[in-house]
Amino acid sequence: MMLNVFLNLAPGDLAKCTDLAQLQSELKLARRRRRRELPQGTARVPVDGQGASGQTRWEFLEREPHDWKPVELEASKAIERAHGAGRPHCKVSIHQYTYLIDFKTLTQRNLRTGKERHLRRRSAPTIAQLQWELLDERLQSDQAREELEACQKRLAEMEAELAKERRARQEKEGELAEAEKSHKRQKLEADAYSRRLEVELADERQARNQKEEELLEAEMSHKRHKLEADANSRRLLSPLPSYSTLAGSFRDCDQVELPSDDPKHSALCGLLRGSMASHREHFASPIWSEAPDVQVSRIEEVVNPAKLRAYKAARGGEVMNRNPVGCIEIPNIEAFKCEAEPRCVDLNEYLLFHACPLDSVSAICRRGLDPQRGGETAGAMFGRGAYFAQNASKSDFYTTCKECSVDASFRDCNHAMGERCVLVVRVLLGSTFSVTDQDVRSESIRAPERENNEPYDSITVQARANRGKLDHMEFVTFDKQLSLVQYVIWYRHTQSCRCHNCKRRRR
């Protein structure tokens, strides 16, 4: 019964399939169907075909590797008889050809054509074997059908997945196309913006070049004006007052206010403001304040014929005698240097600043600076002499104002905007001794001696930038005749001034 089911036969049909030829025909049909149903690449399971009993047949290999064909029935019987008799070879005739059969090599050779083929001896299948082969073919056909259905199912799934991927790809291509359009639009906008920027940049570059040219021209003009102003200042401030003009016109000493439109007034204002520098907020502080911002209220010229004669006598006498060929230029100095008069050697004459309490100004203008009293107010670090600065901002530290009491010290002044003054002094520095450390005793009353045993005319205290001890240069003279007070500059610090002195005075 099971055999009928596997062979897909109706009940009772198996009994009808007892004829060997009919079974073989059924088996061939089943094999053809299975070959058609098998997916490409599926291996066939070969059927051996040999049974325990049944007739024997001979087959020849028509084509390599497995195309075996049965030998004609009568010839096959003759070969089997010769083989059964133990003969090493035999001859058989098939149609018009005669073949030599070699049982040792299992080959047949066509004696006419010489073509040789392989032989094999196979047992002829019985009806039962054919029935089982047909059953096996049906089973393999069902398996192949299941595999085909599985393959078709996988193929359908793959096609669905492929369709899904195709749709996704189409969507992606649409997105990419839209993105490309957007990118092109953005690129066009960016190109337009870039061109616009290039035009603006070219305009800005042209404007900047024009501005630079204007600034360069302004700078050159400023330099020219500064050179002219410096030359004008040297022309105005370098000469000494004319004694013949002053004689008989003034008292022994007078302070004459310069008109605001006097060229000397403008030159002295520039000298004062140009010398203002930044200072530490307090001694040894790492913080530096802004340079003072001041407004000049008035300038007085000091007329003192006696002191003028004494200064000229010292310049043409002892200083000239000590330096007959002139003096070496002082290094690092930035103060206003007075031009030497025609046919005169350079004796290092400078306009420097000096400050004192307000109640001492008139006395100093009248009597001059007394080196022996040097350091009474601020100390004498480099000897007892008259101290001068090239920066008015340094002298400003030691001033008092009109709002201070008469006996007030500069340390007591707490009026940031009070009117105060500094003295502009013509100083004959001559040959100066340069100090980079405190190698001059504070009790010294004269400058050190030179190699020729002649004393130096002054001391120059170098700044820290030049390996000195102070932030700003100072100068010391020990001879009363080597300085001449020429001007008194009155000024106030502006309300917006943030210099170190204003910070101290506002506390």
C-alpha positions as CSV (number, residue, x, y, z in Angstrom):
1,M,0.0,0.0,0.0
2,M,2.8,2.4,0.9
3,L,4.5,1.6,-2.3
4,N,1.4,2.7,-4.2
5,V,1.3,6.0,-2.4
6,F,4.9,6.8,-3.0
7,L,4.6,5.9,-6.7
8,N,1.5,8.0,-6.9
9,L,-0.5,4.9,-8.3
10,A,-4.1,4.0,-7.7
11,P,-4.8,0.9,-5.6
12,G,-4.4,-2.2,-7.7
13,D,-2.2,-0.4,-10.3
14,L,1.0,-1.8,-8.9
15,A,-0.1,-5.3,-9.7
16,K,-0.5,-4.3,-13.3
17,C,3.1,-3.0,-13.4
18,T,4.6,-6.5,-13.3
19,D,6.0,-6.3,-16.8
20,L,9.7,-5.4,-16.8
21,A,9.5,-3.2,-19.9
22,Q,6.5,-1.3,-18.4
23,L,8.4,-0.7,-15.2
24,Q,11.4,0.5,-17.0
25,S,9.3,2.9,-19.0
26,E,7.6,4.2,-15.9
27,L,11.1,4.7,-14.3
28,K,12.3,6.7,-17.3
29,L,9.3,9.0,-17.3
30,A,9.8,9.5,-13.5
31,R,13.4,10.4,-14.1
32,R,12.6,12.9,-16.8
33,R,10.0,14.5,-14.6
34,R,12.5,14.7,-11.8
35,R,15.2,16.2,-14.0
36,R,12.8,18.9,-15.1
37,E,11.7,19.6,-11.6
38,L,15.2,19.7,-10.1
39,P,16.6,23.2,-9.6
40,Q,19.7,23.9,-11.6
41,G,22.8,22.6,-9.9
42,T,20.9,20.0,-7.7
43,A,22.8,16.7,-7.7
44,R,21.1,13.5,-8.8
45,V,21.3,10.5,-6.6
46,P,22.6,7.7,-8.9
47,V,20.9,4.3,-8.7
48,D,23.3,1.4,-8.8
49,G,20.9,-1.0,-10.5
50,Q,22.7,-4.2,-9.3
51,G,20.6,-6.7,-7.4
52,A,21.2,-9.9,-5.7
53,S,19.7,-11.8,-8.6
54,G,18.6,-11.1,-12.2
55,Q,20.1,-11.1,-15.7
56,T,23.4,-9.5,-16.6
57,R,24.0,-6.9,-19.3
58,W,27.0,-5.2,-20.9
59,E,27.3,-1.5,-21.5
60,F,29.8,0.6,-23.4
61,L,30.9,4.2,-22.7
62,E,29.7,6.3,-25.6
63,R,30.7,9.7,-24.2
64,E,32.8,10.7,-21.2
65,P,32.2,10.7,-18.4
66,H,29.0,8.7,-17.6
67,D,27.1,8.3,-20.9
68,W,26.8,4.5,-20.8
69,K,24.8,2.6,-23.5
70,P,23.7,-1.0,-23.4
71,V,25.3,-3.4,-25.9
72,E,22.8,-5.1,-28.3
73,L,21.1,-8.0,-26.6
74,E,22.5,-10.8,-28.7
75,A,26.0,-9.4,-28.6
76,S,25.6,-8.9,-24.8
77,K,24.7,-12.6,-24.4
78,A,27.7,-13.7,-26.5
79,I,30.0,-11.5,-24.5
80,E,28.5,-12.9,-21.2
81,R,29.0,-16.5,-22.4
82,A,32.7,-15.8,-23.3
83,H,33.2,-14.1,-20.0
84,G,31.5,-17.0,-18.1
85,A,33.8,-19.4,-20.0
86,G,36.8,-17.6,-18.7
87,R,38.1,-16.5,-22.1
88,P,40.6,-13.5,-22.2
89,H,38.8,-12.0,-25.2
90,C,36.2,-12.7,-27.8
91,K,34.8,-11.2,-31.0
92,V,31.2,-10.1,-31.6
93,S,29.4,-8.7,-34.6
94,I,26.9,-5.9,-34.3
95,H,25.3,-4.8,-37.5
96,Q,28.1,-4.4,-40.1
97,Y,30.9,-4.0,-37.5
98,T,33.1,-6.6,-35.7
99,Y,34.4,-5.7,-32.2
100,L,37.3,-7.3,-30.2
101,I,36.3,-7.6,-26.6
102,D,39.2,-7.6,-24.1
103,F,38.1,-8.8,-20.6
104,K,41.3,-7.9,-19.0
105,T,41.1,-4.2,-19.9
106,L,37.3,-4.2,-20.2
107,T,37.4,-2.5,-23.6
108,Q,35.9,-3.0,-27.0
109,R,37.7,-2.1,-30.2
110,N,36.1,-1.6,-33.6
111,L,38.2,-3.7,-35.9
112,R,37.3,-1.6,-38.9
113,T,37.6,1.9,-37.5
114,G,40.0,1.1,-34.6
115,K,37.9,3.1,-32.2
116,E,38.1,1.8,-28.7
117,R,35.6,2.2,-25.9
118,H,35.3,1.1,-22.3
119,L,33.0,-1.7,-21.2
120,R,31.3,-2.5,-18.0
121,R,29.3,-5.5,-16.8
122,R,26.0,-4.6,-15.0
123,S,23.3,-6.8,-13.5
124,A,20.0,-6.3,-15.2
125,P,17.4,-4.9,-12.8
126,T,14.6,-7.1,-11.6
127,I,11.0,-6.0,-11.3
128,A,11.4,-5.4,-7.6
129,Q,14.5,-3.3,-8.2
130,L,12.7,-1.2,-10.8
131,Q,9.8,-0.7,-8.4
132,W,12.1,0.5,-5.7
133,E,14.0,2.7,-8.2
134,L,10.6,4.2,-9.3
135,L,9.8,4.7,-5.6
136,D,13.2,6.4,-5.1
137,E,12.7,8.6,-8.1
138,R,9.2,9.6,-6.8
139,L,10.7,10.4,-3.4
140,Q,13.5,12.4,-5.0
141,S,11.0,14.1,-7.3
142,D,8.9,15.2,-4.2
143,Q,12.1,16.4,-2.5
144,A,13.1,18.3,-5.6
145,R,9.6,19.8,-5.8
146,E,9.9,20.9,-2.2
147,E,13.3,22.4,-2.9
148,L,11.9,24.1,-6.0
149,E,9.0,25.5,-4.0
150,A,11.5,26.7,-1.3
151,C,13.6,28.2,-4.0
152,Q,10.6,29.8,-5.6
153,K,9.6,31.2,-2.2
154,R,13.1,32.5,-1.6
155,L,13.1,33.9,-5.1
156,A,9.8,35.7,-4.4
157,E,11.1,37.0,-1.1
158,M,14.2,38.2,-2.8
159,E,12.2,39.8,-5.6
160,A,10.0,41.5,-2.9
161,E,13.2,42.7,-1.1
162,L,14.6,43.7,-4.4
163,A,11.5,45.7,-5.2
164,K,11.6,47.3,-1.8
165,E,15.3,48.1,-2.3
166,R,14.4,49.5,-5.8
167,R,11.7,51.7,-4.3
168,A,14.1,52.8,-1.5
169,R,16.8,53.5,-4.2
170,Q,14.3,55.4,-6.3
171,E,13.3,57.4,-3.2
172,K,17.0,57.9,-2.4
173,E,17.6,59.0,-6.0
174,G,14.8,61.4,-5.7
175,E,16.2,62.8,-2.5
176,L,19.6,63.0,-4.1
177,A,18.2,64.7,-7.1
178,E,16.4,67.2,-4.8
179,A,19.6,67.6,-2.8
180,E,21.6,68.2,-6.0
181,K,19.1,70.8,-7.1
182,S,19.3,72.4,-3.6
183,H,23.1,72.2,-3.8
184,K,23.1,73.8,-7.2
185,R,20.8,76.6,-5.9
186,Q,23.0,77.0,-2.8
187,K,26.1,77.0,-5.0
188,L,24.7,79.7,-7.2
189,E,23.8,81.7,-4.2
190,A,27.2,81.1,-2.7
191,D,28.9,82.1,-6.0
192,A,26.8,85.2,-6.1
193,Y,27.6,85.9,-2.4
194,S,31.3,85.2,-3.1
195,R,31.3,87.6,-6.0
196,R,29.5,90.2,-3.9
197,L,32.1,89.6,-1.1
198,E,34.9,89.9,-3.7
199,V,33.6,93.2,-4.9
200,E,33.1,94.4,-1.3
201,L,36.6,93.1,-0.4
202,A,38.1,94.8,-3.4
203,D,36.3,98.0,-2.4
204,E,37.5,97.6,1.2
205,R,41.0,96.9,0.0
206,Q,40.9,99.9,-2.1
207,A,39.5,102.0,0.7
208,R,42.1,100.5,3.1
209,N,44.9,101.2,0.7
210,Q,43.6,104.7,0.3
211,K,43.3,105.0,4.1
212,E,46.8,103.6,4.5
213,E,48.1,106.1,2.0
214,E,46.3,108.8,3.9
215,L,47.7,107.6,7.2
216,L,51.1,107.3,5.6
217,E,50.8,110.8,4.3
218,A,49.5,111.9,7.7
219,E,52.3,110.2,9.4
220,M,54.8,111.7,7.1
221,S,53.1,115.1,7.6
222,H,53.2,114.5,11.3
223,K,56.9,113.6,11.2
224,R,57.5,116.7,9.1
225,H,55.6,118.8,11.5
226,K,57.3,117.2,14.4
227,L,60.7,117.8,12.9
228,E,59.7,121.3,12.1
229,A,58.3,121.7,15.7
230,D,61.5,120.1,17.1
231,A,63.6,122.4,15.0
232,N,61.4,125.3,16.0
233,S,61.6,124.3,19.7
234,R,65.4,124.0,19.4
235,R,65.5,127.4,17.8
236,L,63.2,128.9,20.4
237,L,64.4,127.1,23.6
238,S,68.1,126.4,22.9
239,P,69.5,130.0,23.0
240,L,70.2,131.7,26.4
241,P,68.3,134.9,27.2
242,S,70.2,138.0,25.9
243,Y,71.8,139.8,28.9
244,S,71.9,143.1,27.1
245,T,68.2,143.0,26.5
246,L,67.4,142.0,30.1
247,A,69.7,144.5,31.8
248,G,67.9,147.4,33.4
249,S,64.5,146.1,32.3
250,F,63.8,143.8,35.2
251,R,64.5,143.5,38.9
252,D,67.1,141.0,40.1
253,C,64.7,138.2,39.5
254,D,61.2,138.2,37.9
255,Q,58.7,135.6,36.7
256,V,57.1,136.9,33.5
257,E,54.0,135.1,32.2
258,L,54.2,134.1,28.5
259,P,51.2,134.9,26.3
260,S,49.4,131.8,25.2
261,D,50.1,132.8,21.5
262,D,53.8,133.0,22.2
263,P,55.7,130.3,20.2
264,K,57.7,129.5,23.3
265,H,54.4,128.7,25.1
266,S,53.4,126.2,22.5
267,A,56.9,124.7,22.5
268,L,57.0,124.3,26.3
269,C,53.5,122.8,26.3
270,G,54.7,120.2,23.8
271,L,57.8,119.6,25.9
272,L,55.8,119.0,29.0
273,R,53.2,116.6,27.5
274,G,55.7,114.8,25.4
275,S,57.7,113.9,28.6
276,M,54.8,112.4,30.5
277,A,55.4,108.6,31.0
278,S,53.7,105.6,32.7
279,H,54.8,104.8,36.2
280,R,54.2,102.0,38.7
281,E,51.1,102.4,40.9
282,H,53.5,102.4,43.9
283,F,57.1,101.4,44.7
284,A,57.9,97.9,43.5
285,S,54.4,97.4,42.2
286,P,54.1,95.2,39.1
287,I,51.1,97.3,37.9
288,W,51.8,100.3,35.7
289,S,49.3,103.2,35.5
290,E,48.5,105.4,32.6
291,A,50.7,108.4,31.7
292,P,49.4,111.6,33.3
293,D,46.8,113.7,31.3
294,V,47.4,117.3,32.2
295,Q,46.2,120.7,31.0
296,V,48.6,123.7,31.1
297,S,47.1,126.8,32.7
298,R,50.0,129.2,32.4
299,I,53.8,129.4,31.8
300,E,56.2,131.9,33.4
301,E,59.7,132.7,32.1
302,V,62.2,133.3,34.9
303,V,64.4,136.3,34.3
304,N,67.4,136.3,36.6
305,P,70.4,138.2,35.1
306,A,72.7,137.3,38.0
307,K,72.1,133.6,37.7
308,L,72.4,133.8,33.9
309,R,75.9,135.4,34.2
310,A,76.9,132.8,36.7
311,Y,75.8,130.0,34.4
312,K,77.5,131.4,31.4
313,A,80.7,131.9,33.5
314,A,80.6,128.2,34.6
315,R,80.0,127.0,31.0
316,G,82.8,129.1,29.5
317,G,85.1,128.6,32.5
318,E,85.5,125.4,34.6
319,V,83.3,123.1,32.5
320,M,85.0,124.3,29.3
321,N,88.4,123.9,30.9
322,R,87.6,120.3,32.0
323,N,86.2,119.5,28.5
324,P,88.1,121.6,26.0
325,V,87.1,119.4,23.0
326,G,83.5,118.9,24.1
327,C,81.8,116.0,25.8
328,I,80.8,112.5,24.8
329,E,77.1,112.1,24.0
330,I,75.1,110.7,26.9
331,P,73.7,107.3,26.1
332,N,69.9,106.5,26.3
333,I,68.9,110.1,27.1
334,E,65.7,111.4,25.6
335,A,65.5,114.9,27.1
336,F,65.5,118.1,25.1
337,K,69.1,118.9,24.1
338,C,70.0,122.5,23.6
339,E,72.0,123.2,20.5
340,A,75.5,124.4,21.0
341,E,76.1,127.9,19.9
342,P,78.1,128.6,16.8
343,R,81.9,128.1,17.3
344,C,81.2,126.4,20.6
345,V,81.8,122.8,21.6
346,D,79.0,120.5,22.8
347,L,78.9,120.5,26.6
348,N,75.7,118.4,26.9
349,E,73.2,121.2,27.8
350,Y,69.7,119.9,28.4
351,L,66.3,121.2,29.5
352,L,65.3,119.0,32.4
353,F,62.5,119.1,35.0
354,H,62.7,119.7,38.7
355,A,59.9,119.9,41.3
356,C,59.6,121.2,44.9
357,P,56.9,122.2,47.4
358,L,54.9,125.1,46.1
359,D,56.2,127.6,48.7
360,S,59.8,127.0,47.6
361,V,59.3,127.9,43.9
362,S,59.9,131.6,44.2
363,A,63.0,131.2,46.3
364,I,64.5,128.7,43.9
365,C,63.8,130.9,40.9
366,R,65.6,133.8,42.8
367,R,68.5,131.9,44.3
368,G,68.8,128.9,42.0
369,L,69.1,125.3,43.0
370,D,71.4,124.6,46.0
371,P,73.0,121.2,45.7
372,Q,73.8,121.1,49.4
373,R,70.1,121.0,50.2
374,G,69.5,118.2,47.7
375,G,67.5,115.3,49.1
376,E,65.9,117.3,52.0
377,T,62.5,116.4,50.8
378,A,62.8,113.1,48.8
379,G,66.1,111.7,49.9
380,A,69.6,111.6,48.3
381,M,70.2,108.1,47.0
382,F,73.0,109.2,44.7
383,G,74.7,111.9,46.8
384,R,73.8,115.4,48.0
385,G,73.1,117.3,44.8
386,A,70.4,118.9,42.7
387,Y,68.2,116.2,41.1
388,F,66.6,116.5,37.7
389,A,64.3,114.3,35.6
390,Q,63.8,114.0,31.8
391,N,60.1,113.1,32.5
392,A,57.9,115.7,33.9
393,S,55.7,112.9,35.3
394,K,58.5,111.9,37.6
395,S,58.9,115.5,38.9
396,D,55.1,115.7,39.3
397,F,55.3,113.2,42.1
398,Y,57.2,115.7,44.3
399,T,54.9,118.7,43.8
400,T,52.3,120.2,46.1
401,C,49.4,122.4,44.9
402,K,47.8,125.7,45.9
403,E,45.2,123.8,48.0
404,C,47.9,122.3,50.2
405,S,49.0,124.0,53.4
406,V,52.2,126.1,53.3
407,D,54.3,123.6,55.1
408,A,52.8,120.6,53.4
409,S,55.0,117.8,52.0
410,F,54.3,116.2,48.6
411,R,53.3,113.1,50.6
412,D,50.5,115.2,52.2
413,C,48.9,116.4,48.9
414,N,45.6,114.8,48.3
415,H,44.2,117.2,45.7
416,A,44.3,115.4,42.4
417,M,43.1,118.4,40.3
418,G,44.9,121.1,42.2
419,E,47.1,123.6,40.3
420,R,50.8,122.8,40.6
421,C,54.0,123.5,38.8
422,V,57.3,122.1,37.7
423,L,60.5,124.0,36.9
424,V,62.1,123.7,33.5
425,V,65.9,124.0,34.2
426,R,68.7,124.4,31.8
427,V,71.4,121.9,33.1
428,L,75.0,121.7,32.1
429,L,75.6,118.0,32.4
430,G,79.1,118.2,30.7
431,S,81.0,114.9,31.1
432,T,78.7,112.7,33.2
433,F,79.3,109.6,35.3
434,S,76.9,106.9,34.2
435,V,75.4,104.9,37.2
436,T,73.9,101.5,36.7
437,D,73.8,100.6,40.3
438,Q,74.0,102.4,43.6
439,D,77.7,102.7,43.4
440,V,77.7,106.4,44.6
441,R,77.5,107.0,48.3
442,S,74.4,108.9,49.4
443,E,76.6,111.3,51.5
444,S,78.7,112.3,48.4
445,I,78.9,116.0,47.8
446,R,80.6,115.8,44.5
447,A,80.7,113.6,41.4
448,P,83.3,110.9,41.1
449,E,86.7,111.6,39.6
450,R,87.8,110.7,36.1
451,E,91.0,108.9,35.2
452,N,92.8,112.3,34.9
453,N,91.7,113.1,38.5
454,E,89.3,115.7,37.2
455,P,85.8,115.3,38.6
456,Y,82.9,114.5,36.4
457,D,80.5,117.4,35.9
458,S,77.4,115.3,36.8
459,I,75.9,111.9,37.4
460,T,73.5,110.1,35.1
461,V,71.4,107.4,36.8
462,Q,70.4,104.8,34.1
463,A,67.0,103.2,34.0
464,R,66.3,99.5,34.6
465,A,65.9,99.1,30.8
466,N,69.6,100.0,30.6
467,R,70.7,97.8,33.7
468,G,70.0,100.7,36.1
469,K,68.1,100.8,39.4
470,L,65.3,103.2,38.5
471,D,62.3,103.0,36.2
472,H,63.2,106.4,34.6
473,M,66.5,108.2,34.2
474,E,67.6,110.9,36.7
475,F,70.5,113.4,36.7
476,V,72.5,114.9,39.6
477,T,74.7,118.0,39.6
478,F,76.8,119.1,42.6
479,D,77.7,122.7,41.5
480,K,75.2,125.4,41.9
481,Q,76.4,127.3,38.8
482,L,75.6,124.3,36.4
483,S,71.9,124.8,36.4
484,L,69.7,127.8,35.4
485,V,65.9,127.9,36.1
486,Q,64.3,129.2,32.9
487,Y,60.6,128.4,33.1
488,V,57.8,127.6,35.5
489,I,54.9,125.6,34.0
490,W,51.6,125.6,35.9
491,Y,49.2,122.8,35.1
492,R,46.4,120.7,36.4
493,H,45.6,117.0,36.0
494,T,42.3,116.5,34.1
495,Q,39.3,114.9,35.7
496,S,39.7,111.8,33.6
497,C,43.4,111.3,34.5
498,R,44.3,107.9,35.8
499,C,48.0,108.3,36.5
500,H,49.8,106.9,39.5
501,N,49.9,110.3,41.2
502,C,46.1,110.9,40.8
503,K,45.3,107.5,42.2
504,R,47.6,108.3,45.2
505,R,46.1,111.8,45.7
506,R,42.5,110.5,45.6
507,R,42.9,108.0,48.4
